[in-house]
Amino acid sequence: MIRLSIETHRALAQGQKLTPYVGIQTHLAWRSYASRRLAGSFAGAALYADGSITADGSHTAGAESEGMADNKGRLLDPGSFERSIAPQTTDILTAMQSKQVQSTSITLDNTDLYFSKMIAKEPFLSRPLSIYAGLDSRPSSEHIPLFQGVINEIEVNSDGQMIITAEER
């Protein structure tokens, strides 16, 4: 079940649109890509620290930040996926224990070879990928999770795009 805060509900009732974005957890930190930079949701993300350094004795630096190393507008296509609510088989016992694995492909802008240079130093393969939808005016904790998976394929094409395929786990 998805629960929305009253502020998010009011914003949607006023006609604001949810922005889909992709989060990739690399060995360094989280990287977030949307169709435009999400400045409001990740305002504290620039305060990335490991949480061990105290700033003034009362707060720990970076303790409540997202640990975001990248927050850019490079998402061209967030992909699509299907959810099945009906069992794939008529055998009731098998249907209770089986699950249809979902997969998705997202497309990122790589015209300046940004990702081509990055994945050589910071591999994306087998790293967690999440797709969310949320309002930029609301914190990321109120965003709706749409997909959770692991990256299993990366394709960099000559059209200046990088296509990432992830499978639900």
Protein Blocks (a to p, Z undefined) as FASTA:
>chain_A
ZZddfklmmmmmnopacddddddddfkbccdddfbdcfklmmmmmmgcehlacfklpacg
hklmgoiabdcdfbfbgbjadddfbdfbfblklmmmgccdddddddddfklommmmmmmm
mcfehpacddddddfkbcfklpccfbdcddfbdcddfkopacdddddZZ
